[in-house]
Each structure stands twice: as structure tokens, then as C-alpha cells.
Amino acid sequence: MSGPHHQPKVSEREARQVAEAAREQDWRKPSFAKELFLGRFRLDLIHPHPMPATEQAQRGEEFLAKLRDFCETKIDGALIEREARIPDAVIDGLKEIGALGMKIDTKYGGLGLTQVYYNKALALVGSVSPAVGALLSAHQSIGLPQPLKQFGTPEQKETYLPRLARTDISAFLLTEPDVGSDPARLATTAVPDGDEYVIDGVKLWTTNGVVADLMVVMARVPKSEGHKGGITAFIVEAGSEGVTVENRNSFMGLRGLENGVTRFHRVRVPAANRIGPEGAGLKIALTTLNTGRLSLPAMCVGAGKWCLKIAREWTSVREQWGKPVAHHEAVGAKISFIAATTFALEAVVDLSSQMADEDRNDIRIEAALAKLYGSEMAWLIADELVQIRGGRGYETAESLAARGERAVPAEQLLRDLRINRIFEGSTEIMHLLIAREAVDAHLAVAGDIIDPDKTLGDKAKAGARAGVFYARWLPKLVAGPGRLPLSYGDFHPAGHTDLSTHLRYVERTSRKLARSTFYAMSRWQGRMETKQGFLGRIVDIGAELFAMSAACVRAELLRSTGDHGREAYQLADAFCRQSRIRVEELFGRLWTNTDDLDRTVVKGVLSGTYTWLEEGILDPSGDGAWIADATPGPSDRENVHRPIR
Ligand SMILES: Cc1cc2nc3c(=O)[nH]c(=O)nc-3n(C[C@H](O)[C@H](O)[C@H](O)COP(=O)(O)OP(=O)(O)OC[C@H]3O[C@@H](n4cnc5c(N)ncnc54)[C@H](O)[C@@H]3O)c2cc1C
């Protein structure tokens, strides 16, 4: 495979440096999850569970009622699936009720919903049609409104936010044929020309790109006199001359997604349309995602709720071997997993979103954990639902209906959910990103020791600094309240299941997690970042501990407000017990695994040693190019921007 000729050649180190430069490096506010990875269980940061202000809740509930009515009467999920297209009337209706502006401030004509209610709205819409959920979320969570809100000039806000709140759909364009997880290779250019920039390049998988009115485009400004250069974010009108949508992509799921390939050929954009300074594009994108990342897990919560409903209704009526299948233990275990995990996912998303609204804590790790954990667990939940439904789980809703049965789209959910583990940061990338933040304190003190570019003198100085830090930090990891039988007594109210035992477990285990991380740091030093298996497990343990904490805090919230307290305690208990088994398994795999052996097998696979194993099959994919040429230039394909809608 060869990349297009304009592609910058980028080494692994350069790729990391670009990612590092885009990181927000300061921690101005406390972070529950960061502390957790450092062995400090700061329950006080999340308990009592933060609550929305009455006025915010009222506004949110009012909109949810309106949206529910709209979804029930105007959105036909089966039709969208069948025709692979969201009808214009749905999009117009969403605009009318203000759904494009859920997160936009009221002063710009938006609804000014909080993150909590925005997420609830997405979960609601996503339960009827994941494609419509994706349209709204791509528009508001990664599209133009959020970066404008955080980084736009007053003029940009005045010009665009009212349009985005009511009529204009936006898209976010970062990915290119040769640029996926690694933006350092970004090839789209924006060359300064007077008080304009000229954009050339090709963007791939642009969600909403086919129907967008406005786009956020990431392009590289070359360094020149008066121009700092670097990857930069631009607001581009989709109708600009030189913009062509070349293909409407179709996928395994989310069939209604208006996702395209968008080509830019000498597209002139006024300098006033630059968001933030030159070179700030990736930082803007990542900061936008700090809260934007909560949308996907919010829709995963909706998916979990739906799976629970179908599992309950189906397994109580479907009888095999003399009883409802729910009463066969193997099926029951799946139902329990679906219920407990859905409870925890909602706890994670609501807690993180409420913390985002309060803005007292830094929630970037929590949101990233929510995305990682939500997408992985929802996938397992949907897979279990398919299994519980048996052959009907594999059958399409349309076929079920044609045979006169209830049109349950279980297989569709599985297909629709699959992408969540890939986009907005794949699971592998989320592992690295969270691990990077989790070990940040170590790198801050010990960074120079492990940086191969630093001199011996620097390393010695860093060693002394690190010595002081660790002399104070390490002893604290040995003992804590998790060892004391009466700690967290609030979580063992009379007549309820005991959750205090789980919080003690989280406290103890967070210290064990930090000790393991420290041990690995001293063992591998500079090679630590290449130990992806180890880091992934550390992050997964952190995700479980966060989910357990959130589940307990939510159960106590529900008890104290009088809603379903006893049942919530039961579900939180079930979740924590299931989660603890996963945590213990992950700890076991920290040191007992096949990571080294796997490397040997990979070498064998790539060198062709095992090609005999591939014999006896045909490969229907043929021998076409792996990656389409993204050389900028005029499009010779038909402009499908409007005609395909
Ligand atoms: C339906 C859909 C909608 C999308 N919407 C948008 C959109 O609106 N805007 C936009 O800009 N993009 C969008 N994308 C792109 C999406 O964000 C990318 O697919 C994603 O970032 C992964 O990039 P990639 O597919 O090129 O995979 P690659 O980066 O090529 O990765 C291939 C595999 O390698 C792994 N990998 C890569 N690097 C590392 C590493 N350093 N360590 C460990 N593992 C690694 C990945 O996790 C993955 O498993 C969309 C994609 C799809 C399919």
C-alpha cells in the first residue's frame, strides 16, 4: 500500500508529539478519576450525587416531553432502516422543535439544555432511531456549536449559533483516507492568501457531511512569515465553491447516517472563519470532546434500557423445556447482567454529565471512561439480548413482522452499536489516552527520567524530584479506609443491601491499582508506553472502579430521594459483585498474560510464516487498493451534495 503523494511521512514519535501537544496539560480542578488512578478514593468529589437546579430540570423535562411526543408520532425507525435515509419531514420537524439547538444558549435561539438533559434527549431519540441520534449528536457534540461555544469569537457566535440552533446542520471533518487515529498525518492544507485561506484536501466519513450546511474542517496551515502554521480549525460553508460530496458511504449499521466523502478544491475561506489561533485545531477538537464524548455513552444507556425491556418481556413469555426461558439459569445470568450493567451505565453517564454541568470538577477522564466503558458494555448487552432472543435475535425486524411476529430489531441494535467502539476515539486509542492522563502525575515528576531525549543531568535532577514525590506518596498506598470495617457506613442503611463493602473494595483496589502502575513504571520506564496490553487493563480496572463508585452513589441518591431506593441498592450490589469479578480477572492478567508470546505470533503472521493456515478459502475482496488516493484536485465525480437527498 502506498499513501497519496501529499501525505506527510510521520514517525511514531512525531505522531505522539502531535497528540501530546494537543493535550490539555493543566489540571485546574479536582478530578475524581485521576485521583482514583493515583490510589486516592475521593468519594467526597462525587457524593452526595450532584443535582440539577430546579429551573434547569424543569426546562429539560418540558423539552423531553415534547421530544417524546415527536419521536412517538413522527419518527419511524423501521422506515429509516429500510430506506437507509432519514425523511426530510423528520429533519424539518427536529428543527422546528429546536432539537438542533439543545445545547446552544438561549440568547442565540437555542434551548440552553444542560449536559444531563441533552444526553437524556439523545438517549430518547436514539432509542427510536440510532441514525437520528447520531445526526443530532454529530451536529452538537462534535459539530460546530460546541467548538464555537468554547473557542469562537463574539462575532462568530453571533453569526453562526442562531443558524445552528434552528436551521443549519453541521459536521466535523478531521478524518482523511490516510488519517484515522493519528492526526499527525493530516494532509488537507489551508494556505494563507491575503485575508483568506485556500483549502485543498479530501475528508472521509463525514457524518452529516452529505446534508450539512456548515462544517468544522481541520486543515494544516503551512508555516510561513506571519503564520505560525499547524493543524487549524475552520468554519466552512458547505455550499462554498469547490466543495464536493463524492460519495454517500453506507455501513454495517446506522443505515440512515448521512455520511460522505467531502473533497475541497481551492475552497476560499475568510480568515475570520478560523476558530482559535493557527495550530490550535487539535486542541480545540480534543477539548470539545471532553464533554462531547458523553453523547455516545448516553445513547448506549438508552440501548441498555431497551434491551432490558425486551429481555423482560420476551423471556417471561417464551417457554422452552417446560418453563419461561428466564428461569433457565444461563438465560437468567444474562438478564441480571443486562439490568445491573444498564443501571451502572446510567449512573456513570448521569454522574459525569451532572459534574460537567456543575463545572466544579475536571471530568475529562470520567467522560473518556464513560465513552470507553459505555460503548464496550452496551455492545455486550446487545449481544446478550440477541442470544436471549435465540433465532429471532438474528432475524431482522422486517422479516419478523412479515411472519406476523413483533418487529424487534435486536440484530439492528447490534449493528448500530458496533461503531461506538471505533469512532470518537477507538477503544485502543481511549486506552492510551486515559492511561496517559492516569500516569500523568508520574510523568510530571519522573518524565525526564524516562524521556530518551533528556541528558543524564536532567535525569538526575528528575530522579531527585521523583524521590521526594514517591517518598510521600508510596506509604499512603499501603493503608486506607478500605481496610476498616466500618468505613462508608452511609451506604449501609437499615433494610437495604450493604454497599459500603463495595466502596471499601474500590478504595483498597484503587491503591492496589496505583501500586501496580508504579511498579510497572519502575520496571519498564521509557518502554511503559509501548505496553499497551498492560495499560489497557489498568484503564479497564479504573473504568470498573469508577462505574462501581457511580452505581453506589446513584443508589444512595435514589434512596435519599425516595425513588426505588431498595431496588437501586440491589442493582448496585449486583453490578458491583459482577464488576469485582471482572476486576480480579484483569488484575490477574496484568502479570499473567500472553503479551510477549503474542508479539512473536504477530511477527510470524506478518512475515508470512503461517500463510499455510490461510489455505482452503477464497478472498472475495479482490486485489483493489487498500486506501483511496486522496490527492487534492478537482473532483471528476458527480457532485452528489444535494441530488442524493
Ligand atoms: C460511521 C462512521 C462515522 C464517522 N464519523 C466521523 C466524523 O463525523 N468526522 C470524522 O472526522 N471522522 C469520522 N469517522 C472516523 C472515525 O473517527 C475513525 O474511523 C476512527 O478515528 C478510527 O480511525 P481509522 O478508521 O482510520 O482507524 P485506524 O486509525 O487506521 O486504526 C486501525 C486500528 O488500529 C488501532 N490503532 C490505531 N492506532 C493505534 C495505536 N497507536 N495504538 C493501538 N491501536 C491503534 C485502531 O484502534 C484500530 O483498531 C467516522 C467513521 C465511521 C465509520
The ligand as a Gaussian input file, in Angstrom:
#p B3LYP/6-31G(d) Opt

LIG

0 1
 C      -19.748000       5.604000      10.601000
 C      -18.557000       6.469000      10.833000
 C      -18.736000       7.804000      11.147000
 C      -17.624000       8.632000      11.346000
 N      -17.820000       9.969000      11.560000
 C      -16.743000      10.806000      11.546000
 C      -16.916000      12.226000      11.539000
 O      -18.035000      12.729000      11.598000
 N      -15.822000      13.008000      11.468000
 C      -14.551000      12.493000      11.421000
 O      -13.601000      13.264000      11.370000
 N      -14.358000      11.147000      11.439000
 C      -15.415000      10.303000      11.482000
 N      -15.230000       8.934000      11.453000
 C      -13.878000       8.410000      11.500000
 C      -13.551000       7.692000      12.791000
 O      -13.401000       8.636000      13.811000
 C      -12.306000       6.822000      12.533000
 O      -12.755000       5.677000      11.880000
 C      -11.573000       6.480000      13.791000
 O      -10.926000       7.614000      14.276000
 C      -10.527000       5.397000      13.567000
 O       -9.696000       5.722000      12.519000
 P       -9.467000       4.674000      11.324000
 O      -10.763000       4.108000      10.971000
 O       -8.670000       5.303000      10.265000
 O       -8.619000       3.521000      12.008000
 P       -7.031000       3.446000      12.138000
 O       -6.531000       4.651000      12.840000
 O       -6.437000       3.083000      10.834000
 O       -6.899000       2.227000      13.139000
 C       -6.985000       0.852000      12.744000
 C       -6.924000       0.015000      14.011000
 O       -5.681000       0.240000      14.687000
 C       -5.900000       0.710000      16.006000
 N       -4.874000       1.698000      16.313000
 C       -4.551000       2.809000      15.614000
 N       -3.541000       3.471000      16.211000
 C       -3.231000       2.773000      17.319000
 C       -2.280000       2.943000      18.366000
 N       -1.450000       3.980000      18.417000
 N       -2.252000       2.026000      19.347000
 C       -3.104000       0.968000      19.347000
 N       -4.009000       0.760000      18.398000
 C       -4.080000       1.646000      17.397000
 C       -7.294000       1.290000      15.999000
 O       -7.894000       1.300000      17.282000
 C       -7.994000       0.363000      15.048000
 O       -8.389000      -0.787000      15.725000
 C      -16.322000       8.092000      11.264000
 C      -16.157000       6.736000      10.966000
 C      -17.247000       5.934000      10.722000
 C      -17.010000       4.505000      10.337000

